[in-house]
């Protein structure tokens, strides 16, 4: 038996910071209305205000998928470390 305390991985890791940024970016972009409340430049006749928001629909999807994949990888890594650490 060992009297050493169990060492747990840190809660805040660089991967988790990237995940948070991926999920936070669309909110900041959409809530900062002053940055896109204009009509120019237009894109195929659509005012900037509208196409910018539609672009963020696609970007939000990509960022959410990225965050999900990073989260799954992080969880697999933590589970592997916990499993390997418990057997040692």
Residue, then its C-alpha position, 0 to 999 in steps of 0.5 A: x500500500x502506498x501513502x502517496x495521494x492520487x495525482x489527478x490531471x489538471x482541470x484546465x489544460x491547453x486543449x480545454x482552453x482551445x475548446x472554450x475559445x471554439x465555443x465562445x468565438x461565435x457568441x462574441x462575433x454575434x453579440x458584437x453587433x456594431x462590428x457588422x451593422x452595415x450594408x457594405x460590402x455586399x456579396x452577390x447583392x446581399x448586404x454585409x449584415x446578412x451574409x456575415x451572419x450566415x457565414x457565422x452559421x457555417x463557422x459556428x458549425x465547424x468550430x462546434x465540430x472541432x470542439x467536440x472532436x477535441x473533447x472526445x480526444x481529451x476524454x480518451x486521453x484522460x481515460x487511458x491515463x487513469x487506466x494506466x495509472x491505476x494499474x501501476 
